[in-house]
Amino acid sequence: MSSMNDSTSAPKQCDLLVRADAVVTQNDAREVVQDAAVAIRDGLVAEVGGYADLVAGYEPSAQLDMSGKVLLPGLVNAHTHLPMTLFRGIADDLPLMEWLENHIWPVEVQLTDPMLEIGAKIGCAELIRTGCTAFLNGYFHEHVTGNTASDAGLRAVLGEGFFSFPSPSFPSADHCWETIRRLESEFSENPLVRTAVTPHAAFTVSPAELTESYALACDLDIPWQIHIAESPAETATCLEKYGKRPLQILADEGVLTPRTVLHHCVDITDEEIERLADSGVCAVHCPGSNLKLCSGLSPVQRLIDAGVTVGLGTDGASSNNQLNMFRDMALAALVGKIRSGDASAVSAQTVLDMATRGSARCLGWPELGRIQPGCPADMVALELASPNLMPLYNPVSHAVYASTGMEVCMTMAAGQILYLYGEFRTMDIHGLREETRSASQWISERKK
């Protein structure tokens, strides 16, 4: 926030001035500015303030009138597998291991780059439509997702996934190292795309290869992410293989550090929560996926109370069926209260923090998730004329408890409008529908 200079000063230049009924800044003070405007220059927020002050103080190249709307920071999806939109609804109502081993992995191994591109396009379209401007991914042939996201104008952190056993991309984990280095080099000059090192889990990647992959992340100075403690079944598998709980395996390998992003963290103890807090790791809550797979409920409020940075993710559309962060925000708040036995736990503000600032830290991109000067101009607008958002007392409450994601009427990343009033500006949504039909037929022919 800033005050205007002397009224006699010459107007400042900006590329775009966006007006709105309110701006939920998510700055350090969590200010909500009424009758507001945001000035954007060179893809960054130049200033946030009252509309009257900014319209008098700026000479914009263009203006966007979002009257009757509330602006939020673009949501940040801290855990997903974007091309898995191809598997949306292919295997429902199954526990995690049966779902993976009998339905997902057998088809996944047959995927081609053209199929992955279609899946990534579907995912990008869904993220844009539901107000998400950045995501942390984990999958195979990640250059495909990176190029697709960049073309769509989204921010992405790419994680080339690997196991100790053969995968669709690699005969073993150590065959992945050069691909990770190549991926990092390929996108090093792309302002929208970054990379991460992505072992699948402690029960699918050996302890030695976890350590090797972490060393690679340190060498490249990028995040290291892993599924961990997702369910009691995973814990049982780790105990059987190694005589240790999943987080103990990571601790013994020395990979619990501020570079580390842990996805799920459902089956964890109070002692493990304290260890996570002391280590400085980030944790990502995926309530929709965890509920659907009956994996359990993460103790999110306890993690936050202990000082752990917690982000929010949808997981893949094969285990959640949606990439809609608004739905997962609502689920996070609701199940968080049940898990804590406290109606005041996991509040609306806490959840919005998770989906913006917390998730941004999980991506290693902390300047995202807020609308404040010097930060990227990644914003979304909610249509307040939607009946489920009437009347408006608290926009944060509405974003978490009342919104469905379908009220998003504008999505912007780096100052570029990606979606406005039903129009996808960076994607051919009509052509994508035809591509999706052919992809679903291809998948159906290969499913057991």
SVG drawing of the C-alpha trace seen along z (x, -y; Angstrom):
<svg xmlns="http://www.w3.org/2000/svg" viewBox="-29 -21 55 77">
<polyline fill="none" stroke="black" stroke-width="0.4" points="0.0,0.0 1.2,-3.5 -0.1,-7.1 -0.3,-9.3 2.3,-12.0 1.5,-15.7 -1.5,-16.3 0.6,-18.6 3.0,-15.9 2.8,-14.6 0.8,-11.3 2.8,-8.1 2.7,-5.7 1.3,-2.2 0.3,0.4 -3.1,1.3 -5.3,-0.1 -7.8,2.3 -10.7,1.1 -12.7,3.3 -15.1,3.0 -12.5,4.5 -8.9,5.9 -7.9,8.7 -4.2,7.9 -2.9,10.8 0.0,8.4 1.6,8.8 -1.2,6.8 -3.9,8.8 -5.4,5.5 -8.7,5.4 -9.0,2.2 -12.5,1.0 -13.4,-0.9 -10.0,0.0 -7.6,0.1 -4.4,1.8 -1.8,0.2 0.2,2.7 3.5,2.0 5.9,4.5 3.9,7.4 4.3,6.3 2.0,4.5 3.1,0.9 0.6,-0.3 -2.6,0.7 -5.0,-1.9 -8.2,-3.7 -9.6,-4.1 -10.0,-7.9 -6.3,-8.3 -4.9,-5.9 -7.0,-7.2 -5.8,-10.7 -2.2,-9.7 -1.7,-7.4 -1.9,-7.6 -2.6,-4.0 -2.2,-2.7 -5.5,-0.7 -8.1,-0.4 -10.1,2.6 -13.3,1.9 -14.0,4.7 -16.8,2.9 -19.0,5.3 -16.0,7.7 -13.5,8.5 -9.9,9.0 -7.8,11.8 -4.2,12.9 -4.0,15.7 -4.3,19.0 -1.3,21.3 -1.8,25.0 1.1,26.5 0.6,30.1 -0.8,31.6 -0.1,33.9 -1.5,31.8 -1.6,34.4 -3.5,36.8 -6.7,35.0 -6.6,37.7 -7.6,40.1 -10.4,38.0 -13.1,40.5 -11.4,43.6 -11.1,45.3 -13.2,44.0 -14.1,45.2 -10.9,47.2 -8.2,47.1 -4.8,45.6 -2.7,48.6 -5.3,50.5 -6.1,47.3 -2.4,46.8 -1.3,50.3 -4.3,51.7 -5.7,48.8 -3.3,45.8 0.1,47.2 -0.8,49.8 -2.2,47.1 0.3,44.4 3.2,46.5 1.6,46.3 1.3,42.5 2.8,40.6 3.9,37.0 0.9,36.0 -1.4,37.5 0.4,35.8 0.1,32.5 -3.7,32.9 -3.9,33.7 -1.7,30.7 -3.9,28.4 -7.0,29.6 -5.4,29.0 -4.2,25.5 -7.7,24.6 -9.2,25.8 -6.7,23.9 -7.2,20.7 -11.0,21.0 -11.0,21.5 -8.6,18.7 -5.2,20.5 -2.2,18.9 0.7,21.1 1.3,24.7 3.8,27.2 3.7,30.3 5.1,33.8 4.8,36.2 6.7,37.6 8.1,35.9 7.7,32.6 9.0,30.5 5.6,31.1 3.7,29.6 6.2,26.8 5.8,25.8 2.0,26.1 1.8,24.0 4.1,21.3 2.0,21.1 -1.1,20.7 0.5,17.9 0.6,19.9 3.5,20.2 4.7,23.8 7.4,25.5 8.1,28.8 9.0,32.1 10.2,35.0 8.9,37.9 10.9,41.1 10.9,44.4 13.5,47.0 11.7,49.4 11.1,48.8 8.7,46.0 7.3,44.5 10.4,42.4 13.3,44.2 14.5,47.8 15.8,46.6 16.0,43.5 19.6,42.6 18.7,42.4 16.6,39.4 19.4,37.1 20.4,36.0 16.8,35.4 16.4,33.1 19.5,31.2 18.3,30.9 14.9,29.7 16.4,27.0 18.6,25.8 15.7,25.8 13.6,23.5 16.3,21.4 15.5,18.3 11.7,18.8 10.2,16.3 7.1,18.5 8.7,22.0 11.0,23.4 11.9,26.9 12.1,29.2 13.5,32.6 10.7,35.1 11.1,38.6 7.7,40.3 7.7,41.5 9.7,43.1 8.2,46.5 8.9,46.3 12.4,44.7 15.3,46.3 16.9,44.3 20.2,44.0 18.4,42.6 16.5,40.1 19.8,38.8 21.3,38.7 18.3,36.8 18.4,34.3 22.1,33.6 21.1,32.9 18.4,30.4 21.1,28.7 23.5,28.6 20.8,27.0 19.4,24.9 15.8,25.9 13.1,27.4 13.0,31.1 9.4,32.5 8.0,35.9 4.7,37.6 5.0,38.6 2.9,40.0 -0.1,40.0 -1.9,42.9 -1.6,45.6 -1.1,48.1 2.1,46.2 3.3,46.2 2.8,50.0 4.7,50.5 7.7,48.4 7.7,50.2 7.7,53.6 10.5,52.6 12.8,50.5 11.5,50.8 10.9,47.1 8.0,44.7 8.1,42.6 9.3,39.4 12.0,41.2 13.4,42.5 13.7,38.9 15.2,37.7 17.8,40.4 18.8,39.5 19.2,35.8 16.6,34.5 14.3,32.6 15.4,29.1 13.9,25.7 14.4,27.0 12.0,29.8 8.3,29.9 6.2,32.7 2.9,33.6 0.0,34.9 1.4,35.4 -1.7,37.3 -0.4,40.1 2.0,38.1 2.5,38.0 2.9,35.0 6.6,35.8 7.0,35.8 5.1,32.4 7.7,30.9 10.5,32.4 9.0,30.8 8.7,27.4 12.3,27.6 13.5,28.6 11.9,25.7 10.2,27.9 7.0,26.9 3.9,29.2 1.1,29.3 -2.4,30.3 -4.5,32.1 -7.9,32.5 -10.0,33.5 -7.7,36.3 -7.1,37.5 -10.9,37.7 -11.7,39.5 -8.9,42.1 -9.9,42.4 -6.3,41.7 -7.2,39.7 -7.2,36.1 -4.0,34.2 -3.7,32.4 -3.3,29.0 -4.0,26.7 -1.4,28.6 1.1,28.2 0.4,24.4 0.5,24.0 3.9,25.7 5.2,23.2 5.2,25.3 4.5,23.5 1.5,25.2 0.3,24.9 -2.7,26.2 -2.9,28.5 -5.6,30.4 -3.4,33.4 -4.2,34.9 -7.6,34.9 -7.5,38.7 -7.7,38.8 -9.6,35.6 -11.5,35.3 -11.1,31.5 -8.2,29.0 -10.5,26.4 -8.6,24.7 -11.8,23.0 -13.3,26.4 -10.2,27.5 -10.1,24.3 -13.6,25.1 -12.7,28.7 -9.5,27.7 -11.5,25.4 -14.3,27.8 -12.3,31.0 -9.7,29.0 -12.4,28.2 -13.5,31.8 -9.8,33.0 -9.2,30.5 -12.6,30.8 -12.7,27.0 -15.0,24.8 -12.4,22.0 -9.6,24.1 -8.4,23.7 -10.2,20.4 -11.1,18.8 -8.1,16.5 -5.8,19.4 -7.0,21.3 -6.6,18.3 -3.1,17.9 -2.4,21.6 -3.7,21.2 -1.7,18.1 1.3,17.2 1.8,20.7 1.6,22.4 3.9,19.7 6.6,20.6 6.1,24.3 6.9,23.4 10.0,21.5 8.4,18.4 7.5,16.4 6.6,13.2 3.5,14.9 0.2,15.1 -0.2,11.4 -1.2,8.2 1.4,5.6 3.9,3.3 6.8,5.1 5.1,8.5 3.9,10.2 0.5,9.0 -1.2,12.4 -4.8,11.8 -8.3,13.2 -11.7,11.5 -14.9,12.9 -18.3,11.8 -20.2,10.5 -23.5,10.5 -23.5,14.3 -26.4,15.1 -24.2,17.3 -22.0,14.3 -24.9,12.0 -24.7,10.1 -21.0,9.4 -19.7,8.7 -16.3,10.4 -14.6,11.3 -12.2,13.7 -15.1,15.7 -16.9,15.7 -13.7,16.9 -13.4,19.9 -16.9,20.8 -19.3,19.5 -17.4,19.5 -17.4,22.5 -14.7,21.3 -17.3,20.7 -17.6,17.0 -14.1,16.4 -14.6,13.9 -11.0,12.8 -7.7,14.5 -4.4,12.7 -0.8,13.7 2.2,11.4 -0.2,8.7 -1.6,10.7 -5.3,11.5 -5.7,15.2 -9.5,15.4 -12.2,12.7 -15.9,13.1 -16.0,16.6 -13.2,16.1 -9.9,18.0 -7.4,15.6 -4.4,17.8 -5.9,21.2 -8.1,22.7 -10.8,24.1 -12.9,25.3 -10.1,27.2 -9.2,28.7 -12.7,30.2 -12.0,32.1 -8.6,33.2 -10.1,34.4 -12.5,36.7 -9.7,38.4 -7.7,38.7 -10.5,40.3 -10.9,42.9 -7.2,43.6 -7.2,44.1 -10.3,46.3 -8.7,48.7 -5.7,49.2 -7.4,49.5 -7.6,53.0"/>
</svg>
